Amino acid sequence: MKVMVCLKQVPHQDARLEVRADGSWIQEDNIKFEINSYDSYALEEALRIKDAGGADVEVVVVTIGPDRATQALRTALGMGADRAVHVNDDATEGSDALGIAKTLAAVAKEENPDVIFCGLMAEDGNFAAVPPMLAELIDVPSTTGALAITNNGTMRVERELEGGAIEVVDLPKPCLVAVQTGANQVRYASLKGIMQAKKKPVDTKTAADLGVSDQVGAAHAKVTVNKVYVPPKSDTAEILEGGTGEIVSQLVAKIRELGLL
């Protein structure tokens, strides 16, 4: 059984972010990066299948990004993944969700995995669009918001719905599952695993290698970011005074005045 895990390297949650002068994105120089937390839970699900299946299960991690993204792959290999594919090509810079999905789909078609795990979304974009697009491009059933996964012939997934409801779905293989945070307890890479990761293969590919150079990148993006900026500060806050009842009455009046109630 082969399991493919899609990873993205994103700014560390404690990184101090500053916007580029042209407002196109954040400054990425001199900040720390880490594996997207949603993807960490997806990786853990794959590694649990490997733990149960032993040598019969291969876990392949895939990422798209510059040289620094190799660190994310090495971390995943240290946690227990078997090998990695790194799509490292300036031609993919500026890709929208569809461009990213097309790139991952090209990798998936080469790898032909039984199951693909993705994080529900990326913490820097929050679109949650890549997993379902990827599933559609490679024509496999999929589900999102996975909180519990059972591998038993099919992939039985308990997925989170609005209002705290849980839906149970059974997916025949091959399939794709997008994992929600909190689905499991993510393991750490052991010292032994980190040492072994140095010897595990990382296959570097370009967009041309995958046959998608004419479909990805900023020039082919259908969704673009017009501007990234820090919300302007305002000193127009109004302080409500009086007793609790008076403040509540004033607040309700203001909400009605603004047409929010």
Disulfide bonds with the S-S distance in Angstrom:
none
